[in-house]
Protein backbone atom coordinates (compact mmCIF):
# COMPACT_ATOMS: atom_id res chain seq x y z
CA UNK A 1 0.00 0.00 0.00
CA UNK A 2 2.79 2.42 0.89
CA UNK A 3 4.47 1.66 -2.43
CA UNK A 4 1.26 2.56 -4.26
CA UNK A 5 0.98 5.85 -2.36
CA UNK A 6 4.60 6.78 -3.08
CA UNK A 7 4.12 5.90 -6.74
CA UNK A 8 1.06 8.14 -6.91
CA UNK A 9 2.97 10.99 -5.28
CA UNK A 10 5.82 10.53 -7.77
CA UNK A 11 3.42 10.67 -10.75
CA UNK A 12 1.75 13.81 -9.43
CA UNK A 13 5.09 15.49 -8.73
CA UNK A 14 6.33 14.69 -12.22
CA UNK A 15 3.12 16.15 -13.65
CA UNK A 16 3.51 19.35 -11.65
CA UNK A 17 7.20 19.64 -12.55
CA UNK A 18 6.35 19.30 -16.24
CA UNK A 19 3.67 21.95 -15.87
CA UNK A 20 6.19 24.30 -14.24
CA UNK A 21 8.98 23.82 -16.78
CA UNK A 22 10.64 26.89 -18.23
CA UNK A 23 9.19 27.87 -21.63
CA UNK A 24 11.39 27.98 -24.70
CA UNK A 25 13.10 31.28 -25.49
CA UNK A 26 11.71 33.14 -28.48
CA UNK A 27 13.28 35.74 -30.73
CA UNK A 28 11.41 38.94 -29.88
CA UNK A 29 13.19 40.96 -32.58
CA UNK A 30 10.82 39.51 -35.17
CA UNK A 31 7.79 41.09 -33.48
CA UNK A 32 6.56 44.68 -33.59
CA UNK A 33 4.69 44.21 -30.30
CA UNK A 34 6.09 42.42 -27.24
CA UNK A 35 4.84 41.76 -23.72
CA UNK A 36 7.30 41.15 -20.86
CA UNK A 37 6.03 39.83 -17.53
CA UNK A 38 8.24 40.01 -14.46
CA UNK A 39 7.45 37.68 -11.54
CA UNK A 40 6.52 39.17 -8.21
CA UNK A 41 7.01 37.95 -4.65
CA UNK A 42 4.14 35.45 -4.91
CA UNK A 43 4.76 34.21 -8.46
CA UNK A 44 5.44 30.76 -7.06
CA UNK A 45 3.05 29.40 -4.48
CA UNK A 46 3.36 26.38 -2.21
CA UNK A 47 0.96 23.45 -2.43
CA UNK A 48 0.83 20.78 0.27
CA UNK A 49 0.79 17.21 -1.06
CA UNK A 50 0.69 14.69 1.78
CA UNK A 51 3.94 15.42 3.65
CA UNK A 52 5.47 17.39 0.79
CA UNK A 53 5.50 21.10 -0.06
CA UNK A 54 5.57 21.71 -3.82
CA UNK A 55 6.32 25.02 -5.53
CA UNK A 56 4.06 25.81 -8.46
CA UNK A 57 3.80 28.66 -10.95
CA UNK A 58 0.53 30.44 -11.78
CA UNK A 59 -1.91 29.80 -14.60
CA UNK A 60 -2.16 32.76 -16.95
CA UNK A 61 -3.63 33.84 -20.26
CA UNK A 62 -2.99 36.89 -22.46
CA UNK A 63 -5.35 37.91 -25.25
CA UNK A 64 -6.25 40.82 -27.56
CA UNK A 65 -9.60 42.50 -28.11
CA UNK A 66 -10.53 45.33 -30.44
CA UNK A 67 -11.85 48.67 -29.22
CA UNK A 68 -15.41 47.27 -29.21
CA UNK A 69 -14.49 44.44 -26.81
CA UNK A 70 -14.54 41.82 -29.58
CA UNK A 71 -12.15 38.95 -28.89
CA UNK A 72 -9.42 38.66 -31.53
CA UNK A 73 -7.02 35.96 -30.36
CA UNK A 74 -5.08 34.41 -27.51
CA UNK A 75 -1.39 35.32 -27.55
CA UNK A 76 -0.23 33.25 -24.56
CA UNK A 77 -1.85 30.56 -22.43
CA UNK A 78 -0.41 28.09 -19.92
CA UNK A 79 -0.72 24.49 -21.00
CA UNK A 80 -2.99 23.10 -18.30
CA UNK A 81 -5.56 25.82 -18.90
CA UNK A 82 -5.28 25.45 -22.68
CA UNK A 83 -5.79 21.68 -22.60
CA UNK A 84 -8.01 21.47 -19.50
CA UNK A 85 -5.40 19.02 -18.24
CA UNK A 86 -5.38 19.15 -14.44
CA UNK A 87 -3.66 16.82 -11.99
CA UNK A 88 -6.77 16.69 -9.83
CA UNK A 89 -10.04 18.32 -10.86
CA UNK A 90 -13.72 17.50 -11.46
CA UNK A 91 -14.87 16.32 -14.88
CA UNK A 92 -15.69 19.87 -16.01
CA UNK A 93 -12.11 20.94 -15.31
CA UNK A 94 -11.33 24.22 -13.55
CA UNK A 95 -13.24 27.05 -15.28
CA UNK A 96 -12.65 29.17 -12.17
CA UNK A 97 -8.90 29.21 -12.86
CA UNK A 98 -9.14 31.66 -15.81
CA UNK A 99 -12.88 32.38 -16.13
CA UNK A 100 -12.67 35.62 -18.12
CA UNK A 101 -10.41 34.10 -20.79
CA UNK A 102 -12.46 30.90 -20.87
CA UNK A 103 -15.61 32.84 -21.66
CA UNK A 104 -13.97 35.35 -24.01
CA UNK A 105 -12.48 32.71 -26.31
CA UNK A 106 -15.94 31.24 -26.80
CA UNK A 107 -17.03 34.49 -28.46
CA UNK A 108 -14.26 34.38 -31.11
CA UNK A 109 -15.64 34.84 -34.61
CA UNK A 110 -12.79 32.71 -36.01
CA UNK A 111 -10.97 29.67 -34.55
CA UNK A 112 -8.53 30.55 -31.77
CA UNK A 113 -5.36 28.51 -32.32
CA UNK A 114 -4.33 28.14 -28.69
CA UNK A 115 -2.05 25.19 -29.50
CA UNK A 116 0.31 27.64 -31.22
CA UNK A 117 0.61 29.90 -28.16
CA UNK A 118 0.33 27.48 -25.23
CA UNK A 119 3.32 26.88 -22.97
CA UNK A 120 4.28 25.20 -19.72
CA UNK A 121 3.63 27.30 -16.64
CA UNK A 122 6.76 29.49 -16.43
CA UNK A 123 8.89 29.45 -13.31
CA UNK A 124 10.43 32.82 -14.19
CA UNK A 125 9.83 35.83 -16.41
CA UNK A 126 7.68 35.59 -19.54
CA UNK A 127 8.39 37.22 -22.90
CA UNK A 128 5.63 37.11 -25.52
CA UNK A 129 5.78 38.31 -29.11
CA UNK A 130 2.47 39.51 -30.54
CA UNK A 131 2.28 38.82 -34.24
CA UNK A 132 -1.24 38.97 -35.57
CA UNK A 133 -2.20 39.78 -39.15
CA UNK A 134 -5.69 40.74 -37.95
CA UNK A 135 -4.39 43.99 -36.45
CA UNK A 136 -4.73 47.17 -38.50
CA UNK A 137 -2.40 50.18 -38.30
CA UNK A 138 -4.04 53.13 -36.56
CA UNK A 139 -6.68 51.05 -34.76
CA UNK A 140 -6.87 50.81 -30.97
CA UNK A 141 -6.60 47.43 -29.28
CA UNK A 142 -6.81 46.09 -25.75
CA UNK A 143 -4.43 43.57 -24.20
CA UNK A 144 -5.73 41.61 -21.22
CA UNK A 145 -3.77 39.38 -18.88
CA UNK A 146 -5.52 37.01 -16.47
CA UNK A 147 -3.53 35.22 -13.77
CA UNK A 148 -4.44 32.89 -10.94
CA UNK A 149 -3.05 30.60 -8.25
CA UNK A 150 -5.22 27.80 -6.89
CA UNK A 151 -5.43 27.42 -3.09
CA UNK A 152 -4.50 31.11 -2.77
CA UNK A 153 -6.47 31.75 0.41
CA UNK A 154 -6.53 34.83 2.60
CA UNK A 155 -8.72 36.04 5.47
CA UNK A 156 -11.59 36.87 3.09
CA UNK A 157 -11.29 34.26 0.34
CA UNK A 158 -11.38 31.01 2.33
CA UNK A 159 -12.09 27.36 1.61
CA UNK A 160 -15.68 28.02 2.68
CA UNK A 161 -16.45 30.67 0.05
CA UNK A 162 -13.92 30.07 -2.75
CA UNK A 163 -13.45 26.31 -3.12
CA UNK A 164 -9.98 25.37 -4.39
CA UNK A 165 -9.49 28.79 -5.99
CA UNK A 166 -8.82 31.01 -3.01
CA UNK A 167 -8.40 34.56 -4.29
CA UNK A 168 -10.00 34.87 -7.74
CA UNK A 169 -8.09 35.44 -10.97
CA UNK A 170 -6.70 38.96 -11.42
CA UNK A 171 -7.21 40.91 -14.66
CA UNK A 172 -4.56 43.31 -16.01
CA UNK A 173 -5.13 45.63 -18.97
CA UNK A 174 -3.48 48.10 -21.35
CA UNK A 175 -4.67 49.77 -24.55
CA UNK A 176 -2.40 50.49 -27.52
CA UNK A 177 -2.62 51.83 -31.05
CA UNK A 178 -1.22 49.46 -33.63
CA UNK A 179 1.71 51.05 -35.46
CA UNK A 180 2.23 53.83 -32.88
CA UNK A 181 5.47 53.29 -30.90
CA UNK A 182 4.83 53.24 -27.16
CA UNK A 183 5.75 51.54 -23.88
CA UNK A 184 2.85 50.77 -21.56
CA UNK A 185 2.33 49.07 -18.22
CA UNK A 186 -0.57 46.67 -17.82
CA UNK A 187 -2.45 47.59 -14.65
CA UNK A 188 -4.83 45.51 -12.52
CA UNK A 189 -8.45 46.48 -13.18
CA UNK A 190 -10.40 43.77 -11.39
CA UNK A 191 -10.91 40.05 -10.91
CA UNK A 192 -12.82 37.12 -12.36
CA UNK A 193 -15.63 34.95 -11.04
CA UNK A 194 -14.33 32.94 -8.09
CA UNK A 195 -16.40 29.89 -9.08
CA UNK A 196 -16.04 30.23 -12.85
CA UNK A 197 -19.77 30.71 -13.36
CA UNK A 198 -19.37 33.80 -15.57
CA UNK A 199 -16.85 35.70 -17.66
CA UNK A 200 -17.55 39.01 -15.95
CA UNK A 201 -14.77 41.29 -14.73
CA UNK A 202 -15.53 42.58 -11.24
CA UNK A 203 -13.78 45.93 -11.10
CA UNK A 204 -11.71 46.89 -8.09
CA UNK A 205 -9.30 45.13 -5.76
CA UNK A 206 -11.34 44.73 -2.58
CA UNK A 207 -10.15 41.83 -0.40
CA UNK A 208 -7.32 40.96 -2.83
CA UNK A 209 -3.99 40.64 -1.01
CA UNK A 210 -1.09 38.38 -2.01
CA UNK A 211 -2.53 37.83 -5.51
CA UNK A 212 -1.48 41.42 -6.31
CA UNK A 213 2.14 40.29 -5.81
CA UNK A 214 2.08 37.42 -8.29
CA UNK A 215 3.19 39.89 -10.96
CA UNK A 216 5.80 42.58 -10.36
CA UNK A 217 5.26 44.21 -13.75
CA UNK A 218 3.81 43.55 -17.20
CA UNK A 219 5.25 45.81 -19.90
CA UNK A 220 3.86 46.19 -23.42
CA UNK A 221 6.20 47.64 -26.07
CA UNK A 222 5.00 48.77 -29.48
CA UNK A 223 7.65 49.58 -32.09
RODO-2510 file (C-alpha; in nm, 4 decimals, decimal comma):
residues 223
     n   res          X          Y          Z
     1     x     0,0000     0,0000     0,0000
     2     x     0,2790     0,2417     0,0887
     3     x     0,4468     0,1656    -0,2432
     4     x     0,1262     0,2559    -0,4264
     5     x     0,0983     0,5847    -0,2355
     6     x     0,4604     0,6781    -0,3081
     7     x     0,4125     0,5898    -0,6742
     8     x     0,1063     0,8144    -0,6906
     9     x     0,2974     1,0990    -0,5280
    10     x     0,5819     1,0532    -0,7775
    11     x     0,3425     1,0666    -1,0745
    12     x     0,1753     1,3810    -0,9431
    13     x     0,5094     1,5492    -0,8725
    14     x     0,6332     1,4692    -1,2223
    15     x     0,3124     1,6152    -1,3651
    16     x     0,3507     1,9346    -1,1651
    17     x     0,7196     1,9635    -1,2555
    18     x     0,6345     1,9296    -1,6237
    19     x     0,3670     2,1949    -1,5874
    20     x     0,6188     2,4297    -1,4240
    21     x     0,8984     2,3824    -1,6777
    22     x     1,0640     2,6886    -1,8226
    23     x     0,9194     2,7869    -2,1627
    24     x     1,1390     2,7976    -2,4699
    25     x     1,3102     3,1276    -2,5494
    26     x     1,1710     3,3135    -2,8485
    27     x     1,3283     3,5743    -3,0734
    28     x     1,1406     3,8944    -2,9879
    29     x     1,3188     4,0955    -3,2578
    30     x     1,0817     3,9510    -3,5173
    31     x     0,7788     4,1088    -3,3479
    32     x     0,6560     4,4678    -3,3587
    33     x     0,4686     4,4212    -3,0296
    34     x     0,6092     4,2423    -2,7237
    35     x     0,4841     4,1762    -2,3723
    36     x     0,7296     4,1153    -2,0864
    37     x     0,6026     3,9833    -1,7530
    38     x     0,8245     4,0011    -1,4457
    39     x     0,7455     3,7685    -1,1543
    40     x     0,6522     3,9174    -0,8207
    41     x     0,7009     3,7947    -0,4646
    42     x     0,4145     3,5451    -0,4907
    43     x     0,4762     3,4210    -0,8459
    44     x     0,5442     3,0758    -0,7060
    45     x     0,3049     2,9403    -0,4479
    46     x     0,3358     2,6378    -0,2210
    47     x     0,0955     2,3452    -0,2429
    48     x     0,0829     2,0783     0,0271
    49     x     0,0787     1,7209    -0,1056
    50     x     0,0685     1,4694     0,1781
    51     x     0,3936     1,5418     0,3653
    52     x     0,5470     1,7386     0,0794
    53     x     0,5497     2,1096    -0,0063
    54     x     0,5574     2,1712    -0,3824
    55     x     0,6320     2,5023    -0,5527
    56     x     0,4061     2,5806    -0,8459
    57     x     0,3795     2,8660    -1,0947
    58     x     0,0530     3,0440    -1,1782
    59     x    -0,1909     2,9797    -1,4596
    60     x    -0,2157     3,2759    -1,6950
    61     x    -0,3628     3,3843    -2,0264
    62     x    -0,2994     3,6890    -2,2460
    63     x    -0,5349     3,7907    -2,5249
    64     x    -0,6245     4,0816    -2,7556
    65     x    -0,9598     4,2496    -2,8109
    66     x    -1,0528     4,5330    -3,0440
    67     x    -1,1851     4,8667    -2,9219
    68     x    -1,5408     4,7266    -2,9212
    69     x    -1,4495     4,4437    -2,6810
    70     x    -1,4545     4,1825    -2,9584
    71     x    -1,2154     3,8951    -2,8888
    72     x    -0,9421     3,8664    -3,1534
    73     x    -0,7020     3,5960    -3,0357
    74     x    -0,5079     3,4407    -2,7509
    75     x    -0,1391     3,5317    -2,7555
    76     x    -0,0232     3,3254    -2,4556
    77     x    -0,1854     3,0558    -2,2427
    78     x    -0,0410     2,8092    -1,9917
    79     x    -0,0718     2,4490    -2,0998
    80     x    -0,2993     2,3098    -1,8304
    81     x    -0,5563     2,5817    -1,8898
    82     x    -0,5281     2,5451    -2,2677
    83     x    -0,5789     2,1684    -2,2598
    84     x    -0,8006     2,1467    -1,9499
    85     x    -0,5397     1,9021    -1,8236
    86     x    -0,5377     1,9153    -1,4443
    87     x    -0,3658     1,6825    -1,1989
    88     x    -0,6773     1,6691    -0,9826
    89     x    -1,0043     1,8323    -1,0859
    90     x    -1,3723     1,7502    -1,1456
    91     x    -1,4872     1,6322    -1,4883
    92     x    -1,5690     1,9867    -1,6008
    93     x    -1,2113     2,0942    -1,5310
    94     x    -1,1334     2,4225    -1,3553
    95     x    -1,3237     2,7045    -1,5278
    96     x    -1,2650     2,9166    -1,2172
    97     x    -0,8903     2,9213    -1,2857
    98     x    -0,9145     3,1663    -1,5809
    99     x    -1,2881     3,2383    -1,6126
   100     x    -1,2667     3,5621    -1,8118
   101     x    -1,0405     3,4104    -2,0787
   102     x    -1,2465     3,0903    -2,0875
   103     x    -1,5607     3,2839    -2,1661
   104     x    -1,3972     3,5349    -2,4013
   105     x    -1,2475     3,2711    -2,6310
   106     x    -1,5942     3,1235    -2,6798
   107     x    -1,7030     3,4492    -2,8462
   108     x    -1,4265     3,4383    -3,1105
   109     x    -1,5639     3,4841    -3,4611
   110     x    -1,2791     3,2709    -3,6011
   111     x    -1,0973     2,9675    -3,4548
   112     x    -0,8532     3,0547    -3,1771
   113     x    -0,5362     2,8511    -3,2320
   114     x    -0,4326     2,8141    -2,8688
   115     x    -0,2049     2,5192    -2,9497
   116     x     0,0312     2,7636    -3,1218
   117     x     0,0607     2,9904    -2,8159
   118     x     0,0331     2,7478    -2,5234
   119     x     0,3321     2,6878    -2,2968
   120     x     0,4281     2,5203    -1,9724
   121     x     0,3630     2,7300    -1,6636
   122     x     0,6760     2,9486    -1,6433
   123     x     0,8894     2,9455    -1,3310
   124     x     1,0426     3,2824    -1,4192
   125     x     0,9829     3,5826    -1,6406
   126     x     0,7678     3,5595    -1,9535
   127     x     0,8389     3,7222    -2,2904
   128     x     0,5634     3,7113    -2,5518
   129     x     0,5778     3,8306    -2,9112
   130     x     0,2473     3,9514    -3,0543
   131     x     0,2285     3,8824    -3,4241
   132     x    -0,1240     3,8971    -3,5574
   133     x    -0,2198     3,9783    -3,9146
   134     x    -0,5690     4,0735    -3,7949
   135     x    -0,4385     4,3985    -3,6446
   136     x    -0,4732     4,7166    -3,8497
   137     x    -0,2400     5,0179    -3,8297
   138     x    -0,4040     5,3133    -3,6556
   139     x    -0,6677     5,1045    -3,4760
   140     x    -0,6873     5,0812    -3,0968
   141     x    -0,6595     4,7426    -2,9285
   142     x    -0,6807     4,6088    -2,5746
   143     x    -0,4432     4,3574    -2,4198
   144     x    -0,5734     4,1612    -2,1217
   145     x    -0,3773     3,9383    -1,8881
   146     x    -0,5522     3,7009    -1,6469
   147     x    -0,3530     3,5224    -1,3768
   148     x    -0,4439     3,2892    -1,0937
   149     x    -0,3055     3,0599    -0,8248
   150     x    -0,5221     2,7805    -0,6887
   151     x    -0,5426     2,7423    -0,3088
   152     x    -0,4503     3,1108    -0,2771
   153     x    -0,6467     3,1753     0,0408
   154     x    -0,6532     3,4834     0,2604
   155     x    -0,8723     3,6045     0,5468
   156     x    -1,1594     3,6871     0,3090
   157     x    -1,1290     3,4262     0,0340
   158     x    -1,1383     3,1015     0,2331
   159     x    -1,2093     2,7356     0,1613
   160     x    -1,5681     2,8018     0,2680
   161     x    -1,6453     3,0669     0,0051
   162     x    -1,3924     3,0071    -0,2746
   163     x    -1,3448     2,6312    -0,3117
   164     x    -0,9981     2,5374    -0,4394
   165     x    -0,9493     2,8789    -0,5987
   166     x    -0,8824     3,1011    -0,3007
   167     x    -0,8400     3,4556    -0,4292
   168     x    -0,9996     3,4872    -0,7745
   169     x    -0,8090     3,5444    -1,0971
   170     x    -0,6700     3,8964    -1,1422
   171     x    -0,7213     4,0910    -1,4661
   172     x    -0,4558     4,3312    -1,6015
   173     x    -0,5134     4,5628    -1,8970
   174     x    -0,3483     4,8098    -2,1347
   175     x    -0,4671     4,9768    -2,4550
   176     x    -0,2398     5,0490    -2,7524
   177     x    -0,2623     5,1831    -3,1055
   178     x    -0,1224     4,9459    -3,3635
   179     x     0,1708     5,1051    -3,5456
   180     x     0,2229     5,3835    -3,2884
   181     x     0,5470     5,3295    -3,0895
   182     x     0,4831     5,3243    -2,7165
   183     x     0,5747     5,1541    -2,3884
   184     x     0,2850     5,0774    -2,1560
   185     x     0,2325     4,9072    -1,8222
   186     x    -0,0571     4,6671    -1,7824
   187     x    -0,2448     4,7588    -1,4651
   188     x    -0,4829     4,5509    -1,2516
   189     x    -0,8446     4,6484    -1,3182
   190     x    -1,0403     4,3766    -1,1389
   191     x    -1,0913     4,0051    -1,0914
   192     x    -1,2823     3,7117    -1,2365
   193     x    -1,5628     3,4949    -1,1043
   194     x    -1,4327     3,2936    -0,8087
   195     x    -1,6404     2,9888    -0,9080
   196     x    -1,6036     3,0228    -1,2853
   197     x    -1,9768     3,0713    -1,3361
   198     x    -1,9366     3,3799    -1,5570
   199     x    -1,6854     3,5702    -1,7658
   200     x    -1,7546     3,9011    -1,5954
   201     x    -1,4774     4,1295    -1,4734
   202     x    -1,5533     4,2579    -1,1242
   203     x    -1,3779     4,5929    -1,1103
   204     x    -1,1711     4,6892    -0,8089
   205     x    -0,9296     4,5125    -0,5761
   206     x    -1,1341     4,4732    -0,2579
   207     x    -1,0150     4,1827    -0,0400
   208     x    -0,7323     4,0963    -0,2829
   209     x    -0,3986     4,0638    -0,1007
   210     x    -0,1086     3,8375    -0,2013
   211     x    -0,2531     3,7834    -0,5508
   212     x    -0,1482     4,1416    -0,6313
   213     x     0,2141     4,0294    -0,5814
   214     x     0,2077     3,7418    -0,8294
   215     x     0,3190     3,9890    -1,0958
   216     x     0,5803     4,2575    -1,0360
   217     x     0,5256     4,4212    -1,3752
   218     x     0,3807     4,3552    -1,7197
   219     x     0,5249     4,5812    -1,9904
   220     x     0,3859     4,6194    -2,3423
   221     x     0,6200     4,7635    -2,6073
   222     x     0,4996     4,8768    -2,9478
   223     x     0,7645     4,9584    -3,2086
***
